[in-house]
Amino acid sequence: TLRGTKEMDHMSPRLRAFLSEPIGEKDVCWVDGVSHELAINLVTKGINKAYILLGQFLLMHKNEAEFQRWLICCCGATECEAQQSSNCLKEWCACFL
């Protein structure tokens, strides 16, 4: 149930790949916006799978601003990483929930 091809055109290849299938057991580094450094920080906090990061997003009621603040303050994400990651999870929810 991917979105229309026009909507997919503006997405990065990494985001398109993430949205192309259910999360399953993907490592957290599959989430668009999660750099190698951020992935290390997340894994250190016990967030080694994409579904765990998605769970945090859902616990915050899909509030992107709150999720981004949490990623920046608690996990050491840059503003850009936080925006890309929350957008990725928001788009995944739109496709699969």
NORWO-V58042 format. One record per backbone hydrogen bond with DSSP energy under -0.5 kcal/mol. CO is the residue of the C=O (numbers start at 0). NH is the residue of the N-H. Records with the same first field share a line. If there is no record, write none. Layout:
CO->NH ; NH
This chain:
3->7
4->8
5->9
7->10
11->15
12->16
13->17
14->18
15->19
16->19
17->20
22->25
25->49
26->29
27->30
30->33
32->34
34->38
35->39
36->40
37->41
38->42
39->43
40->44
41->44 ; 46
42->45
45->47
47->27
48->51 ; 52
49->53
50->54
51->55
52->56
53->57
54->58
55->59
56->61
57->60
59->62
61->63
62->66
63->67
64->68
65->69
66->70
67->71
68->72
69->73 ; 74
70->74 ; 76
71->75
77->81
78->82
79->83
80->84
81->85
82->86
83->87
84->88
85->89
86->90
87->91
88->92
89->93
90->94
91->95
92->96
